[in-house]
Amino acid sequence: MKNYRDNFIDRRQDAMAAKAALLEKFKNRPDENDPAMQARLAERKAIAEARAEREKEREARRQAKLAKEAREKAELEAKKEAERQAREEEERRQAEVLAAEEAERAALEIAEEAARKAKRDARYAARKARGRKIG
């Protein structure tokens, strides 16, 4: 096993060598006017433009999907509203029919009551008339 001091010195030398290699790489990079660098920049620009175009297409699809969902929701709501109105109209019509039947029943009952009363009054009058003849 190496002693601690040697290990530290080795690590420090390795770190310094790595830093020097990075510095050398930075110093040796190509100039912006270099054709290879221009090609690389053009490639990056093309990639960025393609990415932006894909993003626009994705956003357009998302907007179309949202519009379609909104349209379908509006159609569904309109259908439900039409069904509700039809149901209410049917209930109103049935209520009118029931009210008419109830009124007819009430009229018949009143007529029957009037007939019973007339019959009773006729019996009463006949009884009175019979009573006067006897006495």
Secondary structure by P-SEA (a helix, b strand, c coil): cccaaaaaaaaaaaaaaaaaaaaaaaaaccccccaaaaaaaaaaaaaaaaaaaaaaaaaaaaaaaaaaaaaaaaaaaaaaaaaaaaaaaaaaaaaaaaaaaaaaaaaaaaaaaaaaaaaaaaaaaaaaaaaaaac
